[in-house]
Amino acid sequence: MKKNLKLSLVCAVLLSGLSTYAIDGNNAFNLHVLRANGKLITFALNQTQKASISIYDKNNNLIYSENASGKDGILRTFSLEEFPTGTYFLEIEDNFKKARHEITVTNDATVLSTKSIN
C-alpha cells in the first residue's frame, strides 16, 4: 500500500511539472541563432514545419516576407549587407503563435536576439 501511495505521489509531481512547463513556455518559437558572420545571420526554427517570416524596420515598415517550410524545421540565412545601421525586427508566425526578435545592424556586424520581445 505504501509503495502505491509513493508511486502515485511521484507520478502526480511529474505530471504537474510537465503541465507547468507547458504553461510557462509562453508560446515562443524554438529559435536558434546558428551563426552571425559579419552581416550574415543564420537561424533555425526547430519543430516548426510552416511559418511566415518577415523583417520590419524600426517604423514597422515591411522590408521582406516569405512563407517558409521544412519537414523537420526551417533553416534560413539572411544577408543584411544592404541594410543601413539600425534596429530591425524578425517576425515569425504560424497558425498558433507569433514571435518578434530584434536584429541590430552595425557597420560591421549583425546581431539577432534569441529572446522574443513580444
Number of C-alpha atoms within 10 A of each C-alpha: 6 7 8 9 10 11 12 12 12 11 12 12 11 12 12 11 12 12 11 11 11 11 10 9 10 11 12 16 22 13 21 16 17 13 14 17 13 16 19 15 20 16 18 18 21 15 14 19 14 18 22 15 18 17 21 19 17 13 9 10 11 13 12 11 14 11 12 17 15 14 9 12 16 18 18 13 14 11 14 16 15 7 16 10 15 13 17 22 24 19 19 24 17 16 8 7 12 16 19 22 19 21 22 16 20 15 12 10 16 23 19 20 17 16 15 17 11 10
